[in-house]
Amino acid sequence: MSRVMPYITRNTVFWVVLFALTWILSRNSFALYKALDARWIIRFPKKYELPLEGWISTFLDWLVNTANFWLFTFRDLTRAIAVVIEVPYQVLRNLLIEGFQTGLGEQAVQLAPSMSWIAVIAVVVAVGHYARNWALAGLVGLCFLYLAVFGQWESAMITLASVLVAVPIGAVGGLALGILAYRMPWFDRALRPVLDLMQTVPVFAYLVPILILFGFGPVSALVATIIYAMPPMVRVTILALRAVPAEIVEAGRMAGCTARQITWKVLVPSATPTLMVGVNQVIMLTLNMVIIASMIGAGGLGFDVLSSLRRLDIGGGIEAGLAIVVMAIALDRASQAFSERKYSEPRSGNVLQRHPWSGTVVLVVLGTFILGRFVPAVQTYPEALTITTSPFWSAAMEWVNVNFFDTFEAIKTVLLKGLLLPVKKFFAGIPWGWGIIAVGLIGWRVNGWRLGVMAALLMAFIAASGLWAKAMVTIYLCGVSVLLATLIGIPLGIWAAERPRAGRVILGLMDTLQTLPSFVYLIPVVMLFRVGDFSAMIAVILYALAPAVRYAAHGLREVPEQLVEAGQMAGCTPAQLLWRVKLPLATPQILLGLNQTIMLALSMLVITALVGTRDLGQEVYIALTKANAGQGIVAGLSVAFIAIIADRIVNALAEGQKRRLGI
């Protein structure tokens, strides 16, 4: 039975001693500092701090104003990139919302109007039908009709233009990098840490250098969005290509295919369903980015949510946030449907022959283009027919606050006094020197000296940057949020796996939570609990809950049926089957869910800086408001290093459990 026990239980003495020492030092660090008159015990010496902020700011200034590559300067390069992104973006804006015109100001002459709202809905309905069936067509059509009816059409089309530019660039760029990594192992090894940083550095941290390099506006927002959304596509591409059966590749070689033909005619077509999952991830991350990108000029629904949040217009913020959710649901379901299509079917004939709807859509677009010139309601949804839900949401929040204020305050007080404040005090008191040693010991115990040294060095970087105190607040908030998300998520995952009917409801709810952009969580949380650590914790739990549920349910469902039958034949009760067979075997999957929960919690913590947390996220946000690239990057790297340490330790625990299970 010891072979299937989690790794941590086989090292109880080590963990107990380590925690006891940390607790003693945390409780007595201030007294020790006073007794020895040694401030360095609790704060890294100022004169030895790394001047990274100045170095980074100086480097960026040199890059923008001095750097050149003989034939062109770095500024020329950024302008060329900006043109490549801006031209298709502007064309799509013109097509979807602004119309095509020539000239400026009063001299402007409109050449052609934009697509009518009816034409856009017809196109998305056709796409939904092509991707799967009439049910999906109806769903995406209703989602876009919602945007028109509830007065969010113009902002939604600006957001859609951003998505239609960022997703192809992110997907194609990720595919190209993934193919290179698959073909060249050295490139894969070099790319892996870069992807780790891209996925763990908070997006706020690289908004400042992007602003410096590209200026304020939609181009900067799109560059940030592409950087944020591309890494999953790279990783999915590498995994998808490696999963192509060797016999298929060998058959291609025997047929005389060159390396390029094997890539594009064998590997990529075989991996297309999995690659479409990567495209789905790019779409969802792009939509998740729209609010953050609005801080640097993206506009659209994200700007509406952000401006409502700044004005504390709860109704308007929820209304715009729901519009993002509706668009996210439509794009998510459509992209999932494309990922599930059978790409091996014969492709005889052209698209118009196989899909007669294409001709109908063209007729609708042309018909509304002509009719819209005479009937304005065909071109633009009538403003008189729009519905606003803003007063309803404001009144609902007010009613909840009036009637449940005491209940919410009681819950908040109990959790603050009983959990948050004691844990915060514990982490705030950990001396930086012992913290580095403790993390190094944990890494060594879990996966050997290499992980221990790496973890210690990364924590030493945080201390030497002068951010130890804020890093401890980040770890405390992340730790408490992940603990509660896990305690809620794993039982829900078990319930979903053991009860299929409940599982459909629970996993459907998780789908909804995953499509909500991170900023949307802040609006009701702030309204109900105001600002502070408690509000941040609630937002983080909601945002990071889904992986804990999904991976727990998936792990339990993947337990081999013969092992369950063996347990039943041995006389195990359902409870014994769960605790002694299923959960130990599902532990690697549960640990992977824990890993993803930690990653999402850290990314959300940076967003919660807007509701008053005083951690590394606040440091990144302050850097953005001051356009201090050095400060933002150093704080962002500190968050990334915490994420990397957690990722490596949890993955090592999962791999260790797999080895003990013989998987």
N, C-alpha and C positions, 0 to 999 in steps of 0.2 A: 504493500500500500504506500510505502514511503516514496516509491518512484513517481507516483502521481500527485504528491503533495506539492504545493507551490514552493518556489525557491526560498521565499522569505522565512517560512516556518522551520527550515533546516538550519537557520543561522540565528535562532532566537537570542542567544546570549550576546552575539555581536550587536544586534540591533538595540537590545535593551541597554547595554553599556553605552553605546554611542548616544542614544537619546538621553540617558541620565546625565552624561557629561555635558551635553549641549544644554540641557535644562538648568544644571547647576551654574554653568558659566553665564547663561542668559540671565538668570536671576541675580547674579553677583558681579556682573561685569562693571556696572557703574561704581559699586563699592570698591572693587579692585582698582579701578582707575583712580578713585579718590585716595585710597590708601597708598598707592605707589606714585601718585602724582604723574601718571603716565597716560595722557590723552590718546596716544597712539593705540592703546588697547581697544578703544571703541571706534576710533576714526583713523582711517589711513592718513599718514603724515602728509600735510599739504605740499610740502616742498618736494616730495617724491611723486606726486601725481603726474600722470602723463599729460602733456599739453596737446592732446589729440585734436581738440576743437580748433585751436589756432592752425595746426598743420593742415587739417582738412579744408578750412576756409581759405587758407593761402593757396592750396592746390587748386581749388575750384576757381579762384580768381585768376590764377595763371592759365588754367584750362580755357576759360572764357575769353580772356583778353590777350593772351600771348601765344598759346600753343598753335603750332602749324605743322602740316604734313607735306612741306615743300610745295606741292601744287595747290593746296587749299588749307585754310585755317580750320580750327575746330568749330568756330562759329559758322563757317560755311557748311560744315558737315551737319550741324544741328538744323540749320535752315533748310538743307536739302531733305532731311528726314521730316521736318515740319511740312514741307510742300507735299511730300509723298502721302502724308496722313491727311493734311487739310483738304486737298483737292477732292478725294472721294467723299470725305465727310460733308463738305459743302454741297456737293452734288446731291447727296442723299437728303440733306436738309431741304434743299430746293425742291426735290422730288416729293418729299413727304409733307412739308408744311409751308415753306416760304414761296415756292414758285420760282420760275426762272425769269430774270430780268437783266437789263443792261443799263449802265450808267449809275450814278450815285445821287442820293438826295432827291431834290426836286426834278433833276434831269433823268431820273430812273424811268425806264419804260419796261413794262412787264411783257415778256415774250410768250410765256405760257404759265398757266396756273399749276399748282401742285396737284398730286393725286387727291381725289375726293375721299372723304371718310368712307363712303360706300365702296369705292374701288379698293382701298386698303383692306377693308374687312373681307371683301371677295377674294383677294389674293391670299390672305392668311387662312381662310376657310379651305381654299383649294390646296394649300400646302398641307393642312391638317388631314384632308381626305387622301392626298397622295402618300403621306407618311403612314397612315394606318387605315382609318375608316370614317364613316359619317359621325360617329360619336365624338371622335377627336376633333373633326372639323367643326362640329357644333360647339364644343368646349372653347376652342381658340377663337371662334367667331364671337361667342358671347363675351369672352374676356375683352376683346377689342371694342365691342359694342358698349360694354361697361365704361371704358375710358371716354367714349364720346358722350354717353348719356350723363355721366357724372362730372362733366366739364374738365376733364384732364387730358383732352386729346392733344392739344398743342405741345404741352410739356412731355407727354408720352412719346410723341413723334420725334422730338429732339433726343430723348433718351434712346429710342429705337435706332436713330441714325448713329449714335455712338456705339451701340451694340453691333450694328451691321458693319461698322468699320473695325472695331477692336477684335471681334470674334474671328473673322477670317485671318487677320494678321497674327493673332495669338495662336490660332490653330495651325496655320501653315508654318509659322516660325517654330512652334513646338514640335511639329512633325519633322521638319528639317533637322533640328537639333537632336531629336530622338533617333533619327536614322543615322546621323553621324556618330552618335554615342554607341549605337548598336554595331556599326561597322568598325569603329576604332576604339578598342578598350582603353587606351590611354586618354582619349577624349572623354570617355564615360567617367573615368576616375577624376579627371580635372573638373568635369561639369557637376559632379555630385555635390561637393561643398557649396558651389555657386547656387545650385537649386535649393539647398538647405537654407542658405541665407535669404534668397528671394522669397521663400515661403515663410520664413520666421521673422525677418526684419519687418517691423510695423510699417504699414504703407505711409503713415504720416512722416516717417523718417526720410523716405526718399522723395516726398513731395517738394521739400525745400531745394535740394540740388536740381530737380527737374524744373522747378520754377526759375532757378538761376540760369539753367541751360536753354530753356525753351520759352520763358516768359509766361505771363498770366494769360490763360485762355483755354479754349477747348482742345488745342493740340497738346498742351502739357497734360491736361486731364486724360487724354487718350493714351499718351505715352505711359503715364502712371498705371492706367488700367491694363494695358498690354503686359507690362512688367509683372503686375500682380496676378494676371490670369493665365500666363503662359506656362509656369512650371508644371502644373498637373498634366498638361498635354505632353510635355517632354517625358515625364515619368510613365504615363500610360503608353506612349509610343514604344518606349524601350521594352516594357513588359509585354505589350502585344506582339511585337516582332519576335521576341524570345520565345513566346508561347506557340508560334507557328510550328506544327509538327515537322521534324527533320525530314521525313519521307517526302513531304511536299516540296521542300527546297531541293532535295536530291533529284526529284523528278524534273524540276526545272533545269537543273544542271545537265541531266542526261538528254534533255531536249535541245541542248545547245545554247541556252540563254546566257547572255553576258551578265556581269555583276549588276549593271544598271537595270537590265530586263528582269532579273530575279527580284530586285528591290521593288520595281513599279508594276510588274506583271504577276508576281508570285506572292511576295511578302505582304505588301500593302493591301492588295485585294483580300488576301486570306485574313488579315488582321482588321479589316474594316469595321465589323461590329464593335470590337473593343475600342478602336480608335474613335468611334462615334461617342462612346462613353466619355472619352477625354474632351471631345467637343462640347458635350453637355456640361462638363465641369467648367470649361472656359466660359460658356454662356452664363452660368450661375454666378461665377466669381465676378464677371463683368457687371452683372446687375447688382451684386453686392457692393461694387465699387462706386456706383453712380452717385451716391450721396457724398462720399468722401471726395470724389473727383469734383463735385460742385464747389468745393472750397477753393479750387484754383481755376474756376471759370467754365465748368462743364455745362451748367444750366440744366434744364429739364426737370424731371420729377425729383431728382436728388436735391436740387436747389430749393424746390418748394418745401421739401421736408426739413431741410436745414434752416431755412428762413423761418418756418413755423416754430421750430424748436427754439430758435433764438428769441422769438417774440412770445414764447410760451403759449402759442395758439394751438392748443391741444387738438381741437376739432380739425383745423386745417392740416396739421401734421399727420393725423391718423388718416385723413382722406387721401392725402398724397402718398402716404405710406401704403395704403391699401391698393392704390393704383400700381405701385411698383410690384406689390405681391401678385396682383392679377396678371400683369405682364410677365412676371417671373414664372407663374404657373403655366401660362400659355406657351412660352418658349421652352420651359423645362419639359413639358409633356410632349411637345413636338419633337424636340431633339432626342428624347428617350425613345420615341416611336421610330425615328430614323435609325437609332442604334440597334433596335430589335428587328429591323427589316432583314429579309433574306437576300443577301447580295450575290448569292450563287446562281440565282435564276437566270435563264437565258434572256438576253437583251435584244430581241429582234424588234425591228421597227423603231420609229422615233417616238419622242415623248408625246407629240400631238396625237399620234395614232393610238398609243396605249392609254392616254389620259385625255379623253375628249373635253374635260373641263378646262383645259388650257385655252382652247378657242373661246369658250364662254367667258372666261376671265378677261381675255383681251377685249371682247365685245363690251363687257361691263366697264372696263377702264376707259375705252374710247367713248362709249355712250355717256358716261357721267362727265367726261371731259367736255363734250359738246353741250349736254343738257345743263351742266353747271353754270354755263355762261348766261343762261336765261332764268334759271331757278337757283338762287343762292343756297337754298336749303340742301340741294343735292351736293354742292361743292363743300360747304361747311355746315356742320351740325348746328341747327338753330339754337341760339343762346337761350331763347325763351323756353325751350323744351329741356334744358339741362336741369339736373337735380343736384342739390348740394346736401351732403350728410354732415357737414361741419357742425351746425348747431346741435344735431342729435348727439354726436360724439362728445361735444363739450358738455351738454346737459347730462349725458350718461356718466361721464367722469365726475361731474359735480355731485350727482346723486350718490354715486359710490362713495365719494369722499365724505359726504354729509352723514350717510347712514352707517358706514363701516370704519370711520376714522379711528374710533377707540380700539376696534379689533385689530386693525393694521398696526396701530401704535404698540399694542400689547405684544403682538408677534415680533415686531421690530425690536422692542426693548429686550425681550427674552433672548433672542438670537444675538443681539449686540453684547449683552452682559454675559451670557452663558457661553458664547462661542467666539464671536469675532474679536472682541477686545482682549480676552486672554491669549488667543493665538497671536494677535498682533503684538502684544507685549512680549511674548516669547520670542518671536522672530526679530523684533526691534532690538532686543537685548543681546543677540548673538554677536560676539566680537568678530571682526572681519578675519582675523588670523585663524581662529578656530573654525569659522565657517568654511574657509578654503580647505583646511585640513579635513573637516568632516565630509564635505562633498567628495574630495579625493578618495577618502576611505570607502565611501559608499560605492563609487565607481570601481575601485579596486576589488571590493568584495563581490560585486555583481559580475564583472567581466574582466578581471585582470588588471595589471598595472598600467597598460596603455590607456584604458578608459579612465582610470584613476588620475593619471597625470594630465590627460586632456581636460577632464572636468575641473581639476584644481587650477590649471592655467587659465581657463575661461573665467572662473570665479575671481582669480587674481586680477584679470583685466578689469572686471567690474569694480573691484576695490580700488585699483590704481587709477581709475577714471573719476573717483570721488563720488560714485553713485551707489555705494554699499547700502546706505539707509533706505533709499528709494527702491533698490532691488529687493530688500527684505520685505517691504510693504507689498511689492508686486508678487513675491513668492507666497506671502501670507494670504493675499486676496485670491490668487490663483489656486492655492492649495485648498482653502476652505470651499471655494466654488466647485472645484473638481471633486472634492470629497462628497459634497451634497449631491452634485449631479450624478455621481457614481452610485450613491446610496439610493437615489430615486430611479436612475436609469437601468441598473442591472435587474432589480425586481420587475420593472416594466418589461424588460427584454425576456426574462424568464416567463412571465405571464403571456407575452406575445408568442413565444415558442411553444408553450404547453397548451394554449387555448387558441386555435387558429382563428376563430371568429373574433375574439378580442384582439388578436394580433393584427387583423386587417384594420381595425379602428386605430390601434396604437401606432402602427407603422404609417398609416395615413396621416395621423397627427404629426409624426416626426417629419414626413415629407413637407407638410405645411411649415413647420418650424425651420426647416432647412432652406426654404425658398424666401423666408423673410430676410430682407437686408438688415445688417447689424444695427443700424441707426434706429430702425423702426421699434426695436425693443425698448429704447430709452424713453420714448414718449409716454406710454402708460405707466412705466415704472417711476419716472420722475413725478408724474401727476399723483400717483398713489403714495409714494414713499419719500418724495422730495430728494434732494441731492445728498451724497455721502456714500460711505463704503457699503452700507446695506443695499442701497439701490443698485450700485455697481454689481454686487454679488448676485442679486436677483436676475439682472440682465445677462450676466455671464452664464448663470445656470441654464436659463432658457435657451441661450444661443448654443451652448456646448452640450446639451442633453442628448441630442439625437445619436451621436456615435456610440455612446454608452448603451443605449437601447438597442440599436441596430446590430452591433457586434455581439452583444450578449445573445440576442435572438438567433443570429446567424450561427454562432458557435454551438449552441445547443441543438439546432436543427441539423448540423453537420456531424453530430456524433454518430458513428457507424451503428446501424440497426442491429447488427449481430451482437455488439457489446451490450446494448440495452436488453436484448433477448436473453443474453447470458446472465445478466443481473436479475431479470425476472425469474429465470429458472433456478437461481440460487436463493430465491425467496425474498428478494428485496421488496420493501414497500415503495410506493411512489416517491415518498420523501427520501428514502435511502438511495433510490435510483438517482434522484436529482443531486444529492449532496456527495455521494460516494462514487458515482460513475460519470454523470453528465457534466457537472460543473468542473471537476478536475480535468476532464478531456477538453472542455471548452475554454479553459484558462488562457491558452495562447491567444484565442480570438478576443476574449474579454480584455486582455492586456493591450491588444492592438486598439480596441475601442477606448481604453484609458488613455493611450498615447494620443489619439485624435482628439479626445476631450480636452487634454492639456493644451494641444496646439490651438484649438478654437478658443479656449479660455484666455490664453495669452493674447491672441489677436483681438478679442473683444475687450480686454482690459485697457488697451490703448484707446478704444472708442469711448470707454466709460470715463476717461479723463475729462470729458465734457460735463460730467455730473459730479465733479468735485473730489475725485480720488487724488491722493498725493503720492503717486508711485512713478515708475519709469514712463508710463503712458502720459502722465502730466508733463514730464520733462520733454517728451517728444512733441506734445501739442504746443507747449510754450515755445519751443524752437521753431515750429511752423509759424506761429503768430509773429515772431521776431525775425523770420527769414534767416535764422542762424543755422546754416547747414551743418557746421561742425557739431554743435550741441545735439541736433536731431539725429545725426548719424551715430554718434557715440552712444546716445541713449537707446537708439534702435538696435545697435549691435549688442548692447547689454541684454535687451529682451530676447534677441535671437540666440545669444549664448545660453540663456536660461532654458530656452526651448530645445536647443540642441542637446544640452546635458540631459534633460528629461527624456527626450526622444531616444537617446542612446541607452540610457539606463532601462527604460521600460521595454525597448526592443530586445535588449540583452536578457531581461527576465523572461520575455516571451520565447526567445530562442532556447533558453535553458530549459524551460518547461517542455518544449517540443522534444528536445533531446531525451529528457527523462521519460517522456511518453513513447519514445521511439517513432515519432511522426517524421 
